[in-house]
Amino acid sequence: MGRTLRKLCSNLLVQIAIALIMGVVCGLSLPEWGVRCALTFNSLFSQFLVFFIPLLIIGLVTPGIADLGSDAGRMLLITLLLSYFFTILAGLGSFGLSIEILPTFLGASSSTISIGAAKSLSPYFTIEMPAFMNVMSALVFSLILGMGTAYTHARTLQFAINEFKVIVEKVIFHIIVPLLPLYIFGLFVSITRGGQVSYILKSFAGVTALIIVFSLLLLVIQYGLAGMIAKRNPFTLFKEILPALATAFGTQSSAATIPVTLECVRKMKVHEDVADFV
């Protein structure tokens, strides 16, 4: 029983769910100093994420491309085509929902509902951690460095890249992923204290449900196709990605979701170089 409970509590999806619920509960009951402590942690953690994401891209994409060798160019083309195809598909679907269905959820009265005048709280302190380059620059740099290493067979550089990858992975799996539930907890403490949870539930419950249903529909299509091609059970694969979906929905942050997605994909037994590259 104790072992089962420990295993359950170590599950990232369970931790995220607990963090979300506890954030709402504590947002209603924590004293001001407790809320400000949570806000301070979130401020520091979010700043670190902003700083770390370019390093994550360089540390994972570069060796992923370099280790793929001569197949890197073809993999890059296929990945970009798939990414943009589903991005455009999701965008067109969202646009269609916005003009055809959303007006039925958002009556004219919704615009007059305002968030309760809750006392605005701020962190005790903040520390700016600007990224040394933006995400697109990091991606282009990684593509050039990875492709160059693959085609020139630069063994020394590839060894250094792989060692940097190990450092990045240690940060992801020993710092970022374990602290994400605390970040989600602090996020929901903040929005609950500001009265936004009840506002969203009253005003946008239907919209939120529609977003979830549309997202799940798109993912079912993607995982169904991937399962057929890979000859694997798509529902088993989909189950593994649930912690990443919960993180994305709870934080609305791609920066926070990327490390969780990588951990989930690794559990699907996807080839490590392919997972890092994609």
Disulfide bonds with the S-S distance in Angstrom:
none
